[in-house]
Amino acid sequence: MARDNKISMPSSGAGLTRYFDDAQSSISITPQSVIMIILGVVVVLLVLTSF
């Protein structure tokens, strides 16, 4: 015979609405542009430290 004392667990959202599933960011940066920015900063730092 199954037990009748089942425990009711709260939902995973805990009553909070998750808006980030539908929202789109107004700033979109591709991974390639991030790498290019990092490489640019490294080159500038190397040039500045050489003087």
Contacts in CASP RR format, 6 or more apart in sequence:
PFRMAT RR
TARGET T0000
AUTHOR 0000-0000-0000
METHOD contacts of the structure
MODEL  1
MARDNKISMPSSGAGLTRYFDDAQSSISITPQSVIMIILGVVVVLLVLTS
F
END
